[in-house]
Amino acid sequence: MPLANEEMEFYSENGYLLKKHLIPASITKKVAKETDQIHERMLENIPSGIGISWEEYNDPETPKRIRQLMHSELINDKLNQILRSNEVLDIIETLMGPNISLYHSKLLPKSAYYGTITPWHQDYSYWKGEDNQPLMINCMFFMDAATTENGCIQFVPGSHKKGLLDHNRGNHSFGLYLPGLFEGRDDTVPVEVDPGDCIFFGPLVIHGSDANKSPHHRRANTFAYNVTNNDPRQCREVLRGTALPDNLA
């Protein structure tokens, strides 16, 4: 078992789980190095299949920085390797079952000085559909240390047990968010991490992160996995277990 009983119990009770040093330092450093100039590279040329949301500022002189980059496995071989690794998939299988598909791989640079907030939200508010149950799981991999100073992720433990809450809709890249945007709460837990750490969390736990006003990047990548056939439209690629029917593959 890749997870101890107490880890399974923690995940079940809180809705998230931190795994320290899951990804080897040698790979983590290579991913970090390959993303050092990601903003400049994407300003020059955005490859086919990549979707980018840019940070939004009122000052036109502010350097252009990526807020999120969708399908990051297409531009970074090491990220593609991590999302398929036994280190990650064994944990996903323990939490979700044997039939695993990739939903997406999303780079979240949260650049030094310029990374903005991620408002309180539940991922299922974005993913919910007629044929989709809240079974998906995220693995958030960190290339840099994340602290309260540079915008580490924060969770509301146990909030996944309340089901999907009503979200507001905005006109920015994170278009769905809970009332209060990112106002202070007294029920949150900041999860500080080291490079190579991964946080696993489900689609109903409330989470968000503060702006990065520090001189240190907080680069992370979220791999989102779905149970194969839990709305096949949200299964980008089968990674383990039962394949999709031919007409949906």
Helices and strands as residue ranges (DSSP letters): H 5-14, E 16-19, H 25-34, H 38-44, E 51-54, E 66-70, G 72-74, H 77-83, H 86-96, E 100-108, E 118-121, H 124-127, E 137-142, E 153-155, G 159-162, E 168-169, E 176-177, E 189-190, E 198-201, E 207-209, E 220-227, G 232-234, E 237-240
